[in-house]
Structures are given as C-alpha cells and as structure tokens.
Amino acid sequence: MIRAAGVAEVTDADFREEVIGAELPVLVEFTADWCPPCRQMGPVLSALAAEQEGRLKVVQLDVDTNPATTNAYKVLSMPTFMVFRGGEPVKAMVGARPRRRLLEELSDVL
C-alpha cells in the first residue's frame, strides 16, 4: 500500500487497539493501491495529520489486505473516510476531496 507520510497504517489485527481504543478522534482512510483517487489523497492526509497533531489521529487501512474491518463497516467505495470517536463511527465520507473541504467536513468532530 502507498502510505501517506506521517500517517500510520492499521490492520484488522490492530484496528480495535489503534482506532476503537484511541483517546483522540480518528480519521480512517479505507484505501487501495489500485485506486487513483486514493493516491491523490496521500499529500492531503499527510498535511492534515501534521496540522491536527494532538487533536486528530489519521490512519490508513488497505481494504485488500484487511477484509474483516472493511466488511464490518460496509465499505464499498474507495476512498472512504470514517471518523471514529469514543470507539464509534460518527461520520463517513466517500470520495477524494481537497484539503479545505475535508477540514470543513471534519470541523464538527474536531
């Protein structure tokens, strides 16, 4: 998987610990190597992770190698972004978007 700089990769094995158990709100990008819009989001996620450090955790999950989590949250399109807070998904967004729009959409969960 092509990882965004400064953005951790989570897996089926550590999703509960890294996302569900996180203190901060977590933005999860469900992504895949074969998805061009997902690759476009790399620099956006890197910038977001740096800007929101201490307020928001940003992670990526490869849908091809982590089918259990992908299926559990009924993710069908890439990229799908989900925000988890207190262990629960509180927001979902589908499709690539510019940084400003992503920040606007996250404003109510930050």
C-alpha positions in Angstrom: 0.0 0.0 0.0 1.2 3.5 -0.8 1.3 5.2 2.6 0.9 8.9 3.2 3.9 10.4 5.0 3.2 10.7 8.7 0.1 8.6 8.5 0.1 5.2 10.3 -1.3 2.0 8.6 -3.8 0.0 10.6 -4.8 -3.6 10.1 -7.6 -6.0 11.0 -5.3 -7.2 13.8 -4.7 -3.8 15.5 -7.8 -1.8 14.4 -9.5 -2.3 17.8 -6.4 -1.0 19.7 -5.4 1.8 17.3 -8.9 3.1 16.3 -11.6 1.9 18.7 -9.4 2.4 21.8 -7.9 5.7 20.7 -8.1 8.7 23.0 -8.4 11.2 20.1 -10.9 11.2 17.3 -9.5 9.0 14.5 -9.9 9.6 10.7 -9.6 6.3 8.9 -9.0 6.3 5.1 -10.1 3.0 3.6 -7.8 2.8 0.7 -6.3 0.5 -2.0 -3.2 0.5 -4.2 -5.3 0.2 -7.4 -7.4 3.4 -6.6 -6.1 6.6 -8.3 -8.2 8.9 -6.1 -6.8 7.2 -3.0 -3.2 8.1 -4.2 -4.3 11.7 -4.7 -5.3 11.9 -1.1 -1.8 11.0 0.2 -0.5 14.6 0.4 -3.8 15.8 1.8 -3.8 13.2 4.6 -0.1 13.9 5.4 -0.8 17.7 5.7 -3.9 17.0 7.8 -2.0 14.6 10.2 0.7 17.3 10.7 -1.7 20.2 11.2 -4.1 18.3 13.5 -1.5 16.5 15.6 -2.7 16.2 19.1 -6.3 16.8 18.0 -6.9 14.1 15.4 -5.3 10.8 14.7 -5.1 10.0 10.9 -4.6 6.4 9.7 -5.0 4.3 6.6 -6.4 0.8 6.1 -5.7 -1.2 3.0 -9.1 -2.8 2.0 -7.5 -5.6 0.1 -5.4 -7.0 3.0 -7.9 -6.2 5.7 -11.3 -7.6 4.6 -12.7 -8.1 8.1 -12.7 -4.4 9.1 -13.7 -3.3 5.6 -16.7 -5.6 5.7 -17.6 -4.8 9.3 -18.1 -1.2 8.3 -19.7 -2.0 4.9 -17.1 -0.1 3.0 -17.8 -0.5 -0.8 -16.1 2.5 -2.5 -12.5 3.8 -2.2 -11.5 6.1 -0.7 -14.0 6.0 2.1 -13.2 8.2 5.2 -14.6 7.4 8.6 -14.2 9.3 11.7 -14.3 7.3 15.0 -14.8 9.0 18.3 -15.2 7.1 21.6 -14.9 3.8 19.6 -17.9 4.6 17.4 -18.1 5.7 13.8 -19.6 9.2 13.9 -19.1 10.3 10.3 -18.5 8.7 6.9 -17.5 10.4 3.6 -16.9 8.8 0.2 -14.5 10.0 -2.5 -11.4 12.1 -2.8 -11.7 15.8 -1.8 -9.5 18.8 -1.4 -7.9 19.6 2.0 -10.1 22.6 2.6 -13.3 20.6 2.1 -12.1 17.8 4.2 -11.3 20.2 7.0 -14.7 21.7 6.7 -16.4 18.3 6.9 -14.3 17.4 9.9 -15.0 20.7 11.8 -17.9 19.3 13.8 -15.9 16.3 15.0 -12.7 18.0 15.9 
